[in-house]
Every structure is written in C-alpha cells, then in structure tokens.
C-alpha cells in the first residue's frame, strides 16, 4: 500500500542518496523512469555513484548526454526514481533541470538537478498481503574500470555548482 511521505527525502532515502556511505550502496541499481516522445515510460538504470542528494529536496544525477533519458528530461522534465532495498520501496517523483553543458564534462556526462515533487513509500498492507516485504534492491557487479569511473563520478557530483532556483 502506498503512502505519501511529502516532498522531502525520508531518513532512509537520505541515507542512501546523500553520498555519505557510498560503499554501503555501491552494488545497488536505481531505476530512473522518464516519459518518451510517444508518451511511454522509459527506464534507465543508474547506480548510486551517479546520484547525490544535494539536500532533502534535490538530487543531482549524471547521465550520458546523448541518451534517451537525457533527451526525455530535457523535453518533458518529469521523472521518477524507484528506490528498492531491503525493507524499502520508494518512488521519488521529480522535475528535472539540466546544469550547464560543461558541468560534468570531466566524466563525459550531462548533469541534471531533480527537484522533488513527491515521495511515495510502498509497503505491504498486512490485512491484504500478510507480512510480505522487499528482501533486496536490484544489484549489479562491476570490474575495476567501473570502480575508477565511480570515484570520478562521485567527485564530479560533489563539484556541481549550486543551481539557481527554477520553477
């Protein structure tokens, strides 16, 4: 059953997205959903190395500049992050604004600021679903080249300038 949690990251989401403990979430994937030009959902998989909550109301994300996801965010601006982990299912709905083109050029990425519109937490309804719960998030494995890229992406996220307020 879904519960609206407001327009700010909860403590559990902040822990994962703030970048304070990157090694704890280094193998988890976060699906990022946008809307394509025909109105269909478009899903991209991003790692926690490509995400960083600037504060509880904003998340920065690094994407490939020529990707469908980047194009969708430039054109329609709306997206949802699906955050799954043990005992956690959350949907973070946001409006995206792109940083200046060279903001994350050092890692060959486009940078977007996601302004949180709504946070939804999903959990089993005991009466209808019993004591069902999420046992893990979506996991991936990567070799040494990705490990080096991960450090570079985290540094690029940390170096992003403060974006002016936009609607």
C-alpha positions in Angstrom: 0.0 0.0 0.0 1.4 3.4 -1.0 1.7 6.3 1.5 2.5 9.8 0.5 5.6 10.9 2.5 5.7 14.5 1.4 8.2 16.5 -0.7 11.4 15.7 1.1 13.6 12.6 1.3 12.8 10.4 4.3 15.7 9.4 6.6 16.1 6.1 4.8 16.2 7.8 1.4 18.6 10.5 2.6 21.0 7.8 4.0 21.1 6.1 0.5 21.2 9.2 -1.7 23.3 11.7 0.3 26.5 10.0 -0.7 27.6 9.8 3.0 28.1 6.0 2.7 28.8 5.2 -0.9 30.3 1.8 -0.2 27.2 0.6 1.5 25.1 1.0 -1.6 27.7 0.5 -4.3 26.1 -2.6 -5.8 22.5 -1.3 -6.0 20.8 0.0 -9.1 18.2 2.7 -9.1 15.7 2.6 -12.0 15.0 6.2 -13.3 11.8 6.5 -15.2 11.1 9.2 -17.7 8.4 9.7 -20.4 9.4 9.3 -24.0 8.2 11.3 -27.0 5.3 8.9 -27.6 4.1 9.0 -24.0 5.5 5.6 -23.0 7.6 5.1 -19.8 11.3 4.9 -20.5 13.5 3.3 -17.9 17.3 3.8 -17.3 19.3 2.1 -14.7 21.7 4.3 -12.7 24.0 3.5 -9.8 24.3 5.4 -6.6 27.6 6.7 -8.0 25.6 8.6 -10.5 23.2 10.1 -7.9 23.7 12.5 -5.0 21.1 14.3 -2.9 22.2 17.9 -2.5 19.6 18.3 0.3 16.3 16.6 1.2 14.5 18.3 -1.7 17.0 18.0 -4.6 19.0 15.2 -6.2 21.8 15.5 -8.8 22.1 12.8 -11.4 24.7 12.2 -14.1 23.6 10.7 -17.4 25.1 10.1 -20.8 24.4 13.3 -22.8 23.0 11.7 -25.9 20.9 9.1 -24.1 17.1 8.8 -24.5 16.8 9.5 -20.7 18.7 12.8 -21.1 16.5 13.8 -24.1 13.4 12.9 -22.2 14.4 15.1 -19.2 15.3 18.0 -21.5 12.0 17.8 -23.3 9.5 16.8 -20.6 11.4 17.3 -17.3 9.3 14.8 -15.3 10.8 11.6 -13.8 10.5 9.1 -11.0 13.4 7.3 -9.2 12.5 3.8 -8.0 14.5 3.1 -4.8 14.4 -0.5 -3.7 16.4 -2.1 -0.9 15.8 -4.5 1.9 12.5 -3.4 3.6 12.3 -0.3 1.3 10.3 0.5 -1.8 10.1 4.2 -2.5 9.2 6.3 -5.5 10.7 9.8 -5.8 8.8 11.9 -8.3 10.8 15.0 -9.5 11.1 17.8 -12.1 14.5 17.9 -13.8 16.6 20.9 -14.8 19.9 20.5 -16.7 23.1 22.0 -15.4 25.2 24.0 -17.9 26.6 21.7 -20.6 30.2 21.6 -19.2 29.2 21.0 -15.5 30.1 17.3 -15.7 32.2 17.2 -18.9 35.2 15.8 -16.9 33.3 12.5 -16.7 31.6 12.7 -20.1 28.1 13.1 -18.6 25.2 15.5 -18.6 24.2 16.7 -15.1 20.6 17.2 -14.0 19.1 18.5 -10.8 16.0 16.7 -9.8 13.6 18.8 -7.7 11.5 16.5 -5.6 7.8 16.9 -6.2 6.6 13.9 -4.2 7.9 11.0 -2.2 5.8 7.8 -2.0 6.6 4.9 0.3 5.2 1.5 -0.6 4.8 -1.3 1.9 2.6 -4.4 2.2 -0.9 -3.9 3.7 -0.9 -6.6 6.4 -4.7 -7.3 6.1 -4.5 -8.0 2.4 -0.8 -9.0 1.7 0.3 -10.5 5.1 3.8 -9.8 6.2 5.3 -9.6 2.7 8.3 -7.3 2.3 11.1 -6.4 -0.1 14.2 -8.6 0.5 16.8 -6.6 -1.6 17.2 -4.0 -4.2 18.3 -4.6 -7.8 22.0 -5.5 -7.7 24.8 -5.3 -10.2 28.5 -6.2 -10.3 31.3 -4.3 -12.0 35.0 -4.7 -12.6 38.0 -2.4 -11.9 37.4 0.1 -14.8 33.9 0.9 -13.3 35.4 1.3 -9.8 37.7 4.1 -11.1 34.9 5.7 -13.0 32.7 5.5 -9.9 35.3 7.7 -7.9 35.4 10.2 -10.8 31.6 10.4 -11.0 31.3 11.0 -7.2 33.9 13.8 -7.5 32.0 15.3 -10.4 28.8 15.3 -8.4 30.5 16.9 -5.4 31.8 19.7 -7.7 28.5 20.6 -9.3 27.7 24.3 -8.6 24.5 25.4 -6.8 21.8 25.7 -9.3 19.7 28.9 -9.3 16.1 28.5 -8.2 13.8 27.5 -11.1 10.2 26.5 -11.2 
